[in-house]
Amino acid sequence: MSHQDQHTEHAAVHSHAFESTEITYEHEPAKNTKKIWKTFWILLGLTIAELSLGLSHYAFHIEGGFLLLFIKGAMIILSLMKAVYIVMTFMHLGDELRSFRLTILIPLLLFIWFIAAFLWDGVAYKDLRHKFDRIAPTEQVRPVQPENLN
């Protein structure tokens, strides 16, 4: 056997070593793709509505009054809707019994209410904290002068 033949045989053995022994199968599309896209579009719609309301406050220079309260209230409602939908979808509560869903969702909404109540109370404390720290004008006493004691 010539040197060239040995080199060709050696190369054939090594090229065979690089072939994959992995067994592959065709990928089939997921069966619940429609549900995933439905969830995506619902969350996208809620998010766009939420952002458009939030940015409209700055775009149209809404300073106060009923319209501003309506926008803020609508944003809170949309946020709560999104939170409930996320919990129902990603925690797979949509397929559970109604009583079990309420067992999860009511404490969630109460927790959100607790956060809002604590923030409200904190703002009230911030606004009132210096109001009662000052001495009232009727309680101010002029210091006694030493020369007036005689």
C-alpha positions as CSV (number, residue, x, y, z in Angstrom):
1,M,0.0,0.0,0.0
2,S,1.4,3.3,-1.0
3,H,1.7,6.3,1.2
4,Q,-1.1,8.1,-0.8
5,D,-3.5,5.2,-0.3
6,Q,-2.8,5.2,3.5
7,H,-3.5,8.9,3.6
8,T,-6.8,8.6,1.7
9,E,-7.9,5.7,4.0
10,H,-6.9,7.7,7.1
11,A,-8.9,10.8,5.9
12,A,-12.0,8.6,5.2
13,V,-11.9,7.2,8.7
14,H,-11.7,10.7,10.3
15,S,-14.4,12.2,8.1
16,H,-16.7,9.4,9.2
17,A,-16.0,10.3,12.8
18,F,-17.5,13.8,12.3
19,E,-20.9,12.5,11.2
20,S,-23.6,13.1,13.8
21,T,-25.2,10.0,15.4
22,E,-28.1,12.2,16.7
23,I,-31.6,11.1,15.8
24,T,-33.7,14.1,14.7
25,Y,-37.4,14.4,14.1
26,E,-39.5,16.9,12.2
27,H,-40.8,19.7,14.4
28,E,-44.5,19.8,14.6
29,P,-46.2,23.1,15.4
30,A,-47.7,23.4,18.9
31,K,-51.4,22.7,19.3
32,N,-52.1,25.7,21.5
33,T,-50.6,28.4,19.3
34,K,-54.0,30.0,18.9
35,K,-54.4,30.4,22.7
36,I,-50.9,31.9,22.9
37,W,-51.6,34.5,20.2
38,K,-55.0,35.3,21.8
39,T,-53.2,36.0,25.1
40,F,-50.6,38.1,23.3
41,W,-53.2,40.3,21.5
42,I,-55.3,40.8,24.6
43,L,-52.3,41.9,26.7
44,L,-51.1,44.1,23.9
45,G,-54.5,45.7,23.5
46,L,-54.7,46.4,27.3
47,T,-51.2,47.7,27.4
48,I,-51.7,50.1,24.4
49,A,-55.0,51.4,25.9
50,E,-53.2,51.9,29.2
51,L,-50.2,53.7,27.7
52,S,-52.4,55.9,25.4
53,L,-54.5,57.0,28.4
54,G,-51.3,57.7,30.4
55,L,-49.6,59.6,27.7
56,S,-52.7,61.6,26.8
57,H,-52.4,63.3,30.1
58,Y,-49.1,64.8,29.0
59,A,-50.0,65.3,25.3
60,F,-53.1,67.3,25.9
61,H,-51.9,69.1,29.1
62,I,-54.7,68.0,31.3
63,E,-54.3,69.8,34.6
64,G,-57.1,68.5,36.8
65,G,-60.7,68.1,37.2
66,F,-63.0,65.2,36.3
67,L,-61.2,64.3,33.1
68,L,-57.9,63.7,34.9
69,L,-59.7,61.6,37.5
70,F,-61.4,59.6,34.8
71,I,-58.1,58.9,33.1
72,K,-56.4,57.8,36.3
73,G,-59.4,55.7,37.2
74,A,-59.5,54.1,33.8
75,M,-55.7,53.3,34.0
76,I,-56.2,51.7,37.4
77,I,-59.1,49.6,36.1
78,L,-57.1,48.5,33.0
79,S,-54.1,47.6,35.2
80,L,-56.3,45.5,37.5
81,M,-57.8,43.8,34.4
82,K,-54.4,43.0,33.1
83,A,-53.2,41.7,36.5
84,V,-56.3,39.4,36.8
85,Y,-55.9,38.2,33.2
86,I,-52.2,37.4,33.7
87,V,-52.9,35.5,36.9
88,M,-55.8,33.6,35.3
89,T,-53.7,32.7,32.2
90,F,-50.1,32.1,33.5
91,M,-51.2,30.5,36.7
92,H,-53.6,28.3,34.7
93,L,-56.6,29.4,36.9
94,G,-58.9,29.8,33.9
95,D,-59.6,26.1,33.9
96,E,-60.2,25.8,37.7
97,L,-63.4,26.0,39.7
98,R,-64.8,29.4,40.3
99,S,-64.4,29.1,44.1
100,F,-60.7,28.3,43.7
101,R,-60.2,31.3,41.3
102,L,-61.9,33.6,43.8
103,T,-59.7,32.2,46.6
104,I,-56.6,33.4,44.7
105,L,-58.0,36.6,43.1
106,I,-59.7,38.2,46.2
107,P,-56.5,38.2,48.3
108,L,-54.6,39.6,45.3
109,L,-57.0,42.5,44.9
110,L,-57.0,43.0,48.7
111,F,-53.2,43.2,48.6
112,I,-53.4,45.8,45.8
113,W,-55.9,47.7,47.9
114,F,-53.6,47.6,50.9
115,I,-50.8,49.1,48.9
116,A,-53.1,51.9,47.7
117,A,-54.3,52.6,51.3
118,F,-50.8,52.7,52.7
119,L,-49.7,55.1,50.0
120,W,-52.8,57.3,50.6
121,D,-52.0,57.3,54.4
122,G,-48.3,58.1,53.7
123,V,-49.2,61.1,51.6
124,A,-51.6,62.4,54.3
125,Y,-48.8,62.0,56.9
126,K,-46.4,63.9,54.6
127,D,-48.8,66.7,54.2
128,L,-49.7,67.0,57.9
129,R,-46.4,66.1,59.7
130,H,-45.2,69.7,60.1
131,K,-48.6,71.2,60.8
132,F,-48.6,70.2,64.5
133,D,-44.9,70.4,65.2
134,R,-44.8,74.2,65.5
135,I,-45.7,76.2,68.6
136,A,-49.0,77.9,68.2
137,P,-48.7,81.8,68.1
138,T,-50.7,82.2,71.4
139,E,-48.2,79.9,73.2
140,Q,-45.1,82.0,72.4
141,V,-43.7,83.6,75.5
142,R,-41.2,86.4,75.5
143,P,-38.2,85.6,77.6
144,V,-37.9,87.5,80.9
145,Q,-35.2,90.2,81.0
146,P,-32.9,90.1,84.0
147,E,-33.1,93.9,84.6
148,N,-36.9,93.8,84.8
149,L,-36.9,91.5,87.8
150,N,-36.1,94.3,90.4
